[in-house]
Amino acid sequence: MKKIEAIIRKTKFEEVKSALLSSDIDWFEYHDVHGIGQSRQERIYRGVQYNTDVIERVALTIVCREMFVEPTIKVILNVAHTGEIGDGRIFLSEVIDTYSIRTGENGDTVLRDKK
């Protein structure tokens, strides 16, 4: 099993969510995050000065079986891509085990089979 963590633009979240659901990725966790990127500029919009140090993004966490890792990553890469600095990152890590709190089962059988 693998854990996919993706940090994407907030403006791309709805598109990525729809694409993942269409690709039979039916469960993932997401939350708003703030980070500091490479761009350190102050911008002025309508006379108000804004600092661009803090970047708002959405973090997705998906745990899946090995056979779903590449298709899931491809969906995120294709849909979240704008070609501009700040598109985000994807991190992949190993999951040692998983447990169902309701049934007490463990192992990758806890993850739902895809259709």
Buried (B, 14 or more C-beta within 10 A) or exposed (E): BBBBBBBBBEEBBEBBBEBBEEBEBEEBEBEEEEBEEEEEEEEEEEEEEEEEEEBEBBBBEBBBBEEBBEEBBEBBEEBBEEEEEBBBEBEEEEEEEBEEEEEEEEEBEBBEEEE
